[in-house]
Amino acid sequence: MKLTLDEYAKRFKISKEMLNSKLREKKLNYIIEDEIPYIIVKDDDVKKPLSKAISKPRTTVSMVLSLYQKENQQLKEKIVQLEAKIDKLIDDKEQMLRDEMSKIEKVYSTKDEQLKNILELINAQMKAQELNTVHEVETLEKKNSIEKKKEPKQIVELKEYLKTLDLENYQKKVIKKRFIAVYNSDVRVIKQNGKIFLDFSKYDYSDLLEY
């Protein structure tokens, strides 16, 4: 027997939406004649009371348990997948941290080496400066010793003594005039045969020789 969609919906008290859904899912046998769909039903189904024809299977405890077990298994599988992803993220993060630590240690190692080289260079410069200072002190001591040796210890003529000094001619003339000016008043100035003499063994002439 074949029924139109409206006849089938009225006969079995089902909505058109559900009927269309069953047709799409191919849960019902149907044919199309003159562009009109007909649902094929057995005569026995048509003769059955409506209550039996549209009766739905009863939900049992075993069905509910099976459904929960299935959902529980799906949840377990998802949890396992999430745990695997979390473990991978943790491993990747730890590897990144190890790489960063390695880079930082390498940078500090390079800085330490540079600092060591700088300190060695400064130390070498300080030692060289100390050596130069010692050399300068020794040179100064030698120079002072030589100057002391050059310093006359006996009577010497002013003109001859001025020749030993590193002075310009006009400076020597100024010093000579200074000695002549104080000749009569300064006992340190000795004059013999028209020449001025200095006695370094007795007197200090630094004030008169200063220029």
HELIX and SHEET records of a PDB file:
HELIX    1   1 LEU A    5  PHE A   12  1                                   8    
HELIX    2   2 LYS A   16  ARG A   24  1                                   9    
HELIX    3   3 ASP A   43  LYS A   47  1                                   5    
HELIX    4   4 LEU A   50  ALA A   53  1                                   4    
HELIX    5   5 VAL A   61  LYS A  150  1                                  90    
HELIX    6   6 LEU A  158  LYS A  163  1                                   6    
HELIX    7   7 ASN A  169  ALA A  181  1                                  13    
HELIX    8   8 SER A  206  LEU A  209  1                                   4    
SHEET    1   A 3 LYS A   2  THR A   4  0                                        
SHEET    2   A 3 ILE A  36  ILE A  40 -1                                        
SHEET    3   A 3 TYR A  30  GLU A  33 -1                                        
SHEET    1   B 3 ILE A 155  GLU A 157  0                                        
SHEET    2   B 3 LYS A 195  ASP A 199 -1                                        
SHEET    3   B 3 ILE A 190  GLN A 192 -1                                        
END                                                                             
